[in-house]
Amino acid sequence: MNQFMERAVELAAENVRNGGEPFGAVLVKNDKQVAEGVNELHKRFDITAHAEILAMRKAQKMMHSHMLQGYTMYASGEPCPMCLTAMYFSGIDTIYYCNSSEDAVEAGLGKTKDIYEELQKSKSERQIEMVHMPLRDGQEDPMQLWKARS
């Protein structure tokens, strides 16, 4: 285990002692720590306030960019689907984690595993109903505007 993972685990343990969940994250580029975060759902009342997301937000704000190619994420726990998706969108290269989704289930934090399983289902089989609503005739299409601009 390297210093960055040790820090992520230390952050997670400290967060539990402070009333939060056992998740910490450290974002690294060129072997230097750029940002860190812990789950702050209990402080922010924000379901997206996960350790990895908060670390990414700090780095993106510092860099004035949403792209994080060349960065590595060290997370105390296996990233949830939301965090993993954000890392894909941002271009993060590598993710290291300690505790697995199965470890989280054993600790009473089973949402991540459940959501990964839910995403394997077809849209019609998911718990949340998804309804496609096509644009109305004559309505401006934002995707076509984007395509024309690009």
NUFIVEX-155493 format. One record per atom (N, C-alpha, C): residue in three letters; x, y, z. Coordinates in steps of 0.001 Angstrom, whole numbers, padded with zeros to 6 digits, always signed. Layout:
BEGIN
ALAXYZ...
***
This chain:
BEGIN
MET+000856-001182+000000MET+000000+000000+000000MET+000899+001241+000000ASN+000600+002187-000894ASN+001431+003384-000953ASN+000864+004507-000087GLN+001566+005632-000053GLN+001192+006765+000804GLN-000178+007340+000444PHE-000547+007297-000828PHE-001825+007876-001246PHE-003001+007015-000772MET-002841+005697-000878MET-003896+004821-000385MET-003960+004886+001130GLU-002811+004953+001767GLU-002806+005093+003225GLU-003571+006345+003640ARG-003376+007438+002908ARG-004082+008682+003210ARG-005590+008520+002980ALA-005990+007866+001896ALA-007416+007650+001617ALA-008069+006861+002751VAL-007399+005821+003220VAL-007933+005000+004309VAL-007973+005798+005609GLU-006939+006586+005852GLU-006894+007451+007039GLU-008054+008454+007019LEU-008302+009057+005868LEU-009421+009990+005722LEU-010754+009300+006005ALA-010909+008077+005494ALA-012145+007321+005684ALA-012376+007029+007168ALA-011340+006580+007859ALA-011461+006258+009288ALA-011791+007519+010087GLU-011133+008612+009770GLU-011393+009890+010440GLU-012833+010339+010185ASN-013321+010120+008964ASN-014690+010510+008629ASN-015707+009714+009449VAL-015447+008429+009660VAL-016337+007618+010493VAL-016353+008183+011918ARG-015182+008502+012440ARG-015109+009066+013799ARG-015857+010393+013896ASN-015984+011105+012772ASN-016678+012396+012748ASN-018141+012294+012328GLY-018673+011061+012291GLY-020087+010879+012010GLY-020424+010576+010561GLY-019413+010464+009705GLY-019642+010199+008285GLY-019468+008740+007932GLU-019521+008473+006638GLU-019366+007119+006122GLU-017884+006814+005888PRO-017529+005520+005770PRO-016121+005112+005695PRO-015503+005230+004298PHE-015528+006452+003750PHE-014985+006644+002413PHE-014101+007880+002356GLY-012896+007674+001848GLY-011951+008755+001620GLY-011313+008554+000259ALA-010884+009651-000349ALA-010279+009565-001684ALA-009163+010579-001826VAL-008158+010189-002593VAL-007020+011059-002882VAL-006792+011030-004388LEU-006728+012211-004988LEU-006500+012345-006421LEU-005048+012761-006637VAL-004368+012046-007536VAL-002924+012201-007717VAL-002588+012420-009188LYS-001594+013260-009423LYS-001038+013403-010770LYS+000479+013509-010651ASN+001179+012763-011491ASN+002642+012763-011493ASN+003220+012518-010099ASP+002639+011558-009408ASP+003094+011155-008074ASP+002987+012262-007025LYS+002075+013208-007241LYS+001835+014277-006266LYS+000349+014356-005968GLN+000026+014469-004689GLN-001375+014610-004309GLN-001889+015969-004757VAL-003039+015952-005437VAL-003637+017180-005948VAL-004838+017590-005096ALA-005648+016604-004695ALA-006851+016897-003914ALA-007263+015649-003148GLU-008073+015871-002119GLU-008608+014752-001350GLU-010034+015085-000931GLY-010755+014049-000524GLY-012118+014259-000077GLY-012605+013093+000748VAL-013684+013339+001478VAL-014385+012299+002224VAL-015869+012437+001925ASN-016622+011367+002139ASN-018069+011464+001962ASN-018613+012501+002940GLU-019367+013457+002405GLU-019927+014518+003242GLU-021439+014589+003119LEU-022073+013469+002829LEU-023525+013450+002720LEU-024175+013962+003999HIS-023605+013595+005136HIS-024154+013961+006442HIS-023983+015447+006756LYS-023080+016122+006059LYS-022839+017554+006285LYS-023546+018427+005258ARG-023562+017975+004029ARG-024059+018792+002925ARG-025501+018493+002530PHE-026036+017375+002998PHE-027359+016923+002558PHE-027400+016885+001035ASP-026345+016292+000473ASP-026140+016214-000970ASP-025703+014798-001290ILE-026546+014049-001979ILE-026260+012645-002268ILE-025033+012473-003165THR-024631+013547-003867THR-023446+013456-004728THR-022156+013814-003988ALA-022229+014111-002717ALA-021048+014527-001957ALA-020212+013322-001516HIS-019822+012511-002486HIS-018967+011353-002223HIS-017507+011795-002251ALA-016661+011029-001592ALA-015241+011362-001464ALA-014587+011624-002818GLU-014808+010704-003766GLU-014165+010837-005071GLU-014665+012068-005822ILE-015970+012294-005780ILE-016558+013444-006467ILE-016007+014739-005888LEU-015937+014833-004561LEU-015441+016062-003932LEU-013968+016304-004252ALA-013172+015250-004268ALA-011761+015404-004652ALA-011658+015887-006097MET-012476+015307-006974MET-012464+015714-008386MET-012901+017170-008535ARG-013930+017572-007812ARG-014414+018957-007896ARG-013319+019946-007499LYS-012589+019613-006434LYS-011500+020494-005987LYS-010439+020627-007075ALA-010033+019511-007650ALA-008998+019537-008691ALA-009491+020275-009926GLN-010712+020006-010333GLN-011260+020649-011530GLN-011366+022161-011338LYS-011728+022570-010140LYS-011816+024008-009852LYS-010425+024643-009905MET-009434+023963-009310MET-008056+024480-009334MET-007521+024573-010758MET-007837+023554-011568MET-007299+023467-012923MET-008141+024237-013948HIS-009310+024713-013534HIS-010248+025376-014461HIS-010534+024474-015666SER-010744+023187-015365SER-011022+022202-016408SER-011812+021051-015805HIS-012689+020475-016605HIS-013402+019294-016130HIS-012662+018010-016498MET-011619+018118-017300MET-010883+016938-017736MET-009719+016626-016786LEU-009566+015352-016477LEU-008522+014918-015530LEU-007679+013774-016096GLN-007349+013849-017374GLN-006471+012837-017957GLN-005111+012915-017264GLY-004522+011751-017065GLY-003224+011692-016416GLY-003318+011627-014902TYR-004536+011629-014353TYR-004742+011571-012910TYR-005054+010138-012481THR-004762+009864-011224THR-005041+008570-010610THR-005852+008810-009349MET-006881+007990-009147MET-007716+008090-007950MET-007383+006943-007003TYR-007171+007281-005748TYR-007008+006293-004684TYR-008224+006433-003783ALA-009008+005371-003660ALA-010240+005415-002879ALA-010234+004310-001835SER-010689+004639-000650SER-010722+003641+000426SER-011704+002521+000105GLY-012736+002833-000686GLY-013725+001828-001065GLY-013947+001817-002563GLU-014413+000697-003066GLU-014705+000576-004497GLU-015695+001671-004895PRO-015391+002434-005928PRO-016279+003535-006317PRO-017678+003051-006698CYS-018659+003846-006297CYS-020040+003560-006675CYS-020210+003881-008165PRO-021309+003464-008763PRO-021525+003736-010190PRO-021484+005230-010540MET-021996+006093-009653MET-021970+007536-009918MET-020535+008049-009985CYS-019729+007674-009004CYS-018336+008127-008969CYS-017542+007544-010131LEU-017765+006273-010412LEU-017071+005627-011522LEU-017415+006320-012839THR-018689+006628-013034THR-019117+007323-014251THR-018459+008693-014354ALA-018418+009427-013247ALA-017768+010744-013245ALA-016289+010619-013609MET-015650+009551-013129MET-014234+009350-013451MET-014052+009011-014924TYR-014971+008237-015478TYR-014928+007972-016928TYR-015080+009276-017708PHE-016091+010074-017355PHE-016332+011327-018070PHE-015140+012282-017961SER-014461+012296-016810SER-013351+013228-016607SER-012045+012747-017231GLY-011967+011457-017550GLY-010765+010933-018189GLY-009707+010412-017238ILE-010057+010188-015979ILE-009091+009634-015023ILE-008559+008311-015563ASP-007258+008114-015424ASP-006592+006956-016019ASP-006717+005666-015222THR-006514+005750-013897THR-006448+004556-013063THR-007141+004815-011735ILE-007806+003782-011229ILE-008465+003847-009924ILE-007947+002686-009081TYR-007449+003000-007901TYR-007076+001986-006925TYR-008065+002082-005774TYR-008474+000939-005216TYR-009373+000962-004067TYR-009031-000172-003116CYS-009421-000004-001853CYS-009184-001044-000831CYS-010414-001914-000640ASN-011402-001410+000072ASN-012592-002207+000361ASN-013457-002366-000882SER-013969-003587-001070SER-014809-003895-002232SER-016273-003579-001932SER-017102-003652-002960SER-018550-003502-002781SER-019081-004569-001833GLU-018514-005767-001897GLU-018922-006855-001002GLU-018580-006517+000450ASP-017424-005888+000661ASP-017052-005452+002014ASP-018059-004421+002525ALA-018503-003543+001638ALA-019480-002515+002015ALA-020805-003158+002422VAL-021228-004193+001691VAL-022460-004900+002034VAL-022341-005494+003438GLU-021201-006132+003721GLU-020974-006730+005046GLU-021014-005684+006151ALA-020637-004443+005834ALA-020635-003366+006825ALA-021995-002674+006923GLY-022944-003089+006073GLY-024268-002482+006101GLY-024451-001348+005109LEU-023565-001264+004130LEU-023620-000224+003096LEU-023772-000883+001730GLY-024927-001460+001461GLY-025111-002284+000275GLY-025572-001580-000976LYS-025786-000284-000956LYS-026349+000427-002108LYS-025502+000272-003372THR-024192+000385-003256THR-023323+000325-004427THR-023504-000989-005183LYS-023437-002083-004463LYS-023602-003403-005093LYS-024980-003508-005734ASP-026013-003024-005031ASP-027382-003072-005561ASP-027509-002275-006854ILE-026899-001109-006890ILE-027001-000255-008085ILE-026234-000870-009246TYR-025043-001422-008984TYR-024320-002111-010056TYR-025188-003226-010646GLU-025883-003974-009796GLU-026769-005047-010273GLU-027947-004472-011052GLU-028510-003386-010580GLU-029648-002740-011241GLU-029261-002276-012649LEU-028064-001756-012794LEU-027609-001258-014099LEU-027398-002367-015125GLN-027303-003592-014663GLN-027171-004740-015566GLN-028506-005105-016217LYS-029590-004624-015624LYS-030931-004943-016127LYS-031290-004045-017307SER-032246-004506-018100SER-032764-003647-019174SER-033538-002501-018525LYS-033717-001421-019241LYS-034430-000254-018701LYS-035812-000646-018196SER-036488-001538-018903SER-037851-001923-018521SER-037892-002753-017233GLU-036761-003340-016829GLU-036719-004173-015621GLU-036228-003423-014384ARG-035801-002180-014539ARG-035239-001427-013422ARG-036322-000924-012475GLN-035914-000683-011235GLN-036843-000199-010210GLN-037350+001204-010525ILE-036501+002048-011086ILE-036905+003406-011443ILE-037428+003371-012874GLU-038638+003839-013054GLU-039238+003847-014384GLU-038574+004916-015237MET-038178+004544-016439MET-037583+005471-017397MET-038494+005553-018609VAL-038946+006765-018932VAL-039896+006962-020016VAL-039285+007900-021051HIS-039155+007442-022273HIS-038624+008256-023360HIS-039715+009178-023876MET-039428+010477-023951MET-040386+011456-024470MET-039713+012183-025633PRO-040014+011807-026867PRO-039392+012448-028026PRO-039737+013936-028096LEU-038870+014682-028779LEU-039152+016099-028999LEU-040463+016242-029763ARG-041171+017307-029507ARG-042400+017540-030265ARG-042026+018095-031640ASP-042896+017927-032618ASP-042647+018423-033976ASP-042345+019916-033942GLY-041285+020301-034636GLY-040907+021706-034724GLY-040094+022218-033553GLN-039918+021400-032526GLN-039150+021839-031363GLN-037657+021830-031697GLU-036956+022863-031234GLU-035513+022949-031467GLU-034815+021783-030769ASP-033917+021118-031465ASP-033216+019945-030948ASP-031833+020358-030439PRO-031621+020343-029120PRO-030318+020730-028561PRO-029155+019877-029086MET-029418+018605-029366MET-028362+017732-029880MET-027926+018177-031277GLN-028874+018607-032090GLN-028538+019094-033433GLN-027798+020434-033347LEU-028169+021257-032368LEU-027447+022529-032159LEU-025984+022221-031805TRP-025793+021250-030915TRP-024444+020861-030494TRP-023654+020316-031683LYS-024290+019455-032449LYS-023637+018853-033616LYS-023211+019932-034607ALA-024073+020906-034862ALA-023766+021994-035792ALA-022636+022863-035253ARG-022612+023085-033947ARG-021567+023905-033324ARG-020218+023205-033335SER-020270+021905-033228SER-019032+021118-033153SER-018503+020907-034543
***
